[in-house]
Amino acid sequence: MSLRVLAILQARMSSSRLPGKVLLPLLGEPMLGRQIERLRRAQRIDQLIVATSSAVSDDPIAEQCAKLGVLCHRGALDDVLDRFEQAARPYAPQHVVRLTADCPLADPQLIDQLIGKHLDSGADYTTNANPPSFPDGLDAEVIRYAVLHIAWREARRQSEREHVTLYIATHPERFVIETLSSDTDLSALRWTVDEADDLELVERIYTALYQRNAAFTTQDVLQLLEKQPALRTLNTAHRRNEGLEKSLAQEKHTQFRPSPE
């Protein structure tokens, strides 16, 4: 089986800041299901697969995927790079889209735009988050599968195994990297879910917009924030990329042996 674009949505239950967040209810459905509902509207994704761990704690994610009719791969808990590579390998995709399951406001049109820029430019790696200009929670990355495989084979540091694209992003001399930027800097907005107040914001956005239009857009959210400016700062006390900062601070330069080819 061979695909052009495979999207991999990474998910786990063992979040340290908000445990089990990906299955917390959002308007009566698990947050994971709400995000998948949005991702399925992306036109340039050929296949979507959820990549979770083989830990017992992640059994509920696999069960939810079965209910939603979405493919699920289970692999290493901490070596997320290996989990991605193993999830992608059976499909032999040309390109892999990396997404995370704590972003229930994911924008399918933005993802399509990012994929288009990646394909048109011939880049090895394309991101809309480095430097950030979109709201935190709309991040996406597109990687040529051959380059993902190189990273999987060569990355050794603990942080490079936990954060899938870190090895690629920190070697611009080796890989062709492109960035998609917003016309307006929206990076101060926080739409991801890592803390209780993040979930409160997303719940209030869904309550205001979903019943009127289940396919509400980023522009709809921005218009809501203009009408209710208090929402803009409800959760902005938290820093962007705190998880990556923590990983780098605790870096122990653990050596990993890549799995056999």
C-alpha positions as a printed Julia matrix, in Angstrom:
261×3 Matrix{Float64}:
   0.0    0.0    0.0
   1.34   3.43  -0.91
  -0.11   6.86  -0.08
   0.92  10.34  -0.98
  -0.02  12.04   2.32
  -0.51  10.18   5.61
  -1.56  12.18   8.68
  -0.52  10.79  12.05
  -2.26  12.11  15.15
  -0.27  11.36  18.28
  -2.27  10.75  21.46
  -1.71   9.46  24.97
  -3.59   9.4   28.24
  -0.6   10.06  30.52
  -0.36  13.83  30.21
   1.3   15.17  33.35
  -0.55  18.49  33.41
  -4.07  17.3   32.5
  -4.21  13.49  32.68
  -6.53  11.8   30.21
  -7.17  15.1   28.45
  -7.61  13.63  24.96
 -10.75  11.76  26.07
 -12.22  14.47  28.3
 -15.75  15.36  27.17
 -16.27  18.29  24.83
 -19.97  18.95  24.18
 -20.74  15.36  25.11
 -18.06  13.7   22.96
 -14.41  12.87  23.72
 -12.07  15.7   22.74
 -10.21  13.27  20.46
 -13.4   12.66  18.51
 -14.05  16.38  18.11
 -10.57  16.89  16.66
 -10.86  13.92  14.3
 -14.2   15.3   13.11
 -12.38  18.48  12.07
  -9.36  16.7   10.57
 -11.58  14.59   8.34
 -12.51  17.79   6.5
  -8.94  18.27   5.25
  -8.94  17.57   1.53
  -5.25  16.84   1.02
  -4.91  14.1    3.64
  -5.21  10.66   2.02
  -5.31   8.68   5.28
  -5.51   9.52   8.97
  -4.14   7.27  11.69
  -3.95   7.75  15.45
  -0.62   6.74  16.98
  -0.82   5.92  20.66
   1.28   3.75  22.95
   1.07   0.08  23.81
   0.75   0.96  27.52
  -2.4   -0.3   29.23
  -3.23   3.28  30.13
  -3.79   3.97  26.43
  -6.26   1.13  25.88
  -9.16   3.64  26.06
  -7.69   5.56  23.11
  -7.58   2.41  20.99
 -11.15   1.62  22.01
 -12.29   5.12  21.09
 -10.59   4.87  17.7
 -12.5    1.66  17.03
 -15.76   3.45  17.86
 -14.85   6.33  15.57
 -13.78   4.05  12.72
 -10.28   5.52  12.58
  -7.08   3.5   12.22
  -4.94   3.16  15.35
  -1.28   2.19  15.68
   0.21   1.32  19.07
   3.9    1.61  19.78
   6.52   2.97  22.16
   5.31   5.37  24.84
   8.4    7.55  25.18
  10.11   6.97  21.83
   7.49   8.87  19.84
   9.76   9.11  16.79
   9.82   5.31  16.62
   6.05   5.22  17.1
   5.61   7.53  14.11
   8.02   5.65  11.88
   6.43   2.31  12.69
   2.93   3.74  12.18
   3.87   5.12   8.75
   5.94   2.22   7.43
   3.1   -0.12   6.3
   1.61   2.66   4.17
   4.87   3.73   2.49
   3.65   7.34   2.24
   5.53  10.0    0.35
   4.79  12.55   3.08
   3.69  12.46   6.72
   1.66  15.14   8.49
   2.34  15.32  12.22
  -0.56  16.39  14.43
  -1.15  16.21  18.19
  -4.4   15.2   19.89
  -4.63  18.19  22.23
  -5.76  20.59  19.49
  -9.57  20.34  19.12
  -9.66  23.61  17.15
  -7.43  22.18  14.43
  -7.96  23.99  11.13
  -8.41  21.64   8.13
  -8.04  24.5    5.65
  -4.75  25.57   7.23
  -3.51  21.97   7.15
  -4.37  21.76   3.46
  -2.55  25.05   2.86
   0.53  23.74   4.69
   0.51  20.49   2.69
   0.2   22.5   -0.51
   3.18  24.69   0.37
   5.21  21.61   1.26
   4.43  19.83  -1.99
   4.91  22.9   -4.17
   8.25  23.84  -2.58
   9.75  20.34  -2.63
  10.82  20.83   1.0
  11.95  18.06   3.31
  10.07  19.57   6.23
   7.41  22.29   6.38
   5.97  23.81   9.55
   3.62  26.61  10.52
   5.04  26.86  14.04
   8.72  27.81  13.81
   8.69  30.72  14.23
   5.11  30.73  15.53
   2.59  33.11  13.98
  -0.65  31.12  14.24
  -2.5   30.43  17.53
  -0.92  27.73  19.67
  -3.14  24.75  18.9
  -3.13  25.12  15.11
   0.41  23.74  14.78
   1.07  21.18  12.07
   4.14  19.8   10.33
   4.68  17.97   7.04
   7.73  15.75   6.54
   8.92  13.72   3.59
   8.75  10.13   4.8
  12.29   9.46   3.6
  13.48  12.28   5.88
  11.41  11.0    8.81
  13.14   7.65   8.29
  16.56   9.33   8.4
  15.65  11.0   11.69
  14.38   7.7   13.09
  17.62   5.99  12.12
  20.04   8.67  13.31
  18.49  10.62  16.22
  20.04   9.64  19.56
  19.1   12.22  22.16
  16.11  11.6   24.42
  14.51  14.88  23.33
  14.91  13.94  19.66
  13.08  10.68  20.23
  10.29  12.27  22.28
   9.74  15.21  19.9
   9.33  13.75  16.42
  10.68  16.54  14.25
  13.32  18.04  16.58
  16.24  16.29  14.86
  15.1   17.57  11.46
  14.33  21.12  12.62
  17.75  21.51  14.26
  19.69  20.46  11.14
  18.81  23.18   8.58
  22.19  22.67   6.95
  21.11  19.19   5.97
  17.37  19.41   5.3
  15.31  21.83   3.2
  12.97  23.55   5.66
  10.01  25.77   4.79
   7.73  27.8    7.06
   4.14  28.9    6.48
   3.41  32.18   8.28
   0.18  33.96   9.1
  -0.43  37.36   7.54
  -1.29  38.57  11.05
   0.73  37.52  14.09
  -1.69  35.44  16.18
   0.96  33.59  18.19
  -0.16  35.11  21.51
  -3.43  33.16  21.29
  -3.52  29.79  23.02
  -5.97  27.21  21.64
  -4.2   24.01  22.67
  -5.33  21.96  25.71
  -2.73  21.27  28.38
  -4.34  22.83  31.44
  -7.83  23.08  32.95
  -8.26  26.68  31.79
  -7.29  25.64  28.25
 -10.16  23.16  28.28
 -12.5   25.81  29.66
 -11.67  28.12  26.76
 -12.23  25.4   24.15
 -15.52  24.4   25.8
 -16.73  28.0   25.66
 -15.75  28.3   22.01
 -17.52  25.06  21.07
 -20.6   26.05  23.08
 -20.81  29.35  21.22
 -20.11  28.06  17.71
 -20.62  24.33  17.23
 -24.4   24.02  17.31
 -24.75  26.85  14.78
 -22.09  25.36  12.48
 -20.21  22.15  13.3
 -17.6   23.11  10.68
 -16.86  26.48  12.27
 -13.63  28.06  11.07
 -10.64  29.82  12.55
 -12.17  33.09  11.36
 -15.33  32.25  13.31
 -13.24  31.76  16.45
 -11.4   35.04  15.91
 -14.7   36.88  15.48
 -15.98  35.33  18.71
 -12.87  36.54  20.55
 -13.47  40.04  19.21
 -17.0   39.96  20.63
 -15.85  38.41  23.93
 -12.33  39.81  24.51
 -12.07  38.25  27.97
 -11.7   34.88  26.27
  -8.46  35.99  24.59
  -6.56  36.02  27.89
  -8.42  33.29  29.78
  -5.48  30.88  29.5
  -2.52  32.94  28.3
  -0.55  32.59  31.53
   0.99  29.39  30.15
   4.04  29.42  27.9
   4.12  27.93  24.45
   6.08  24.68  24.05
   6.43  24.04  27.79
   6.71  20.31  27.08
   9.69  20.78  24.8
  11.33  23.18  27.26
  10.95  20.57  30.0
  12.47  17.84  27.82
  15.48  19.95  26.93
  15.98  21.0   30.56
  16.02  17.36  31.62
  18.13  16.24  28.68
  20.31  13.32  29.69
  21.68  12.57  26.21
  20.26   9.08  26.44
  21.51   6.94  23.59
  18.93   5.04  21.59
  19.66   2.16  19.29
  17.48   2.41  16.19
  15.27  -0.54  15.44
  16.48  -2.92  12.73
  15.71  -1.81   9.18
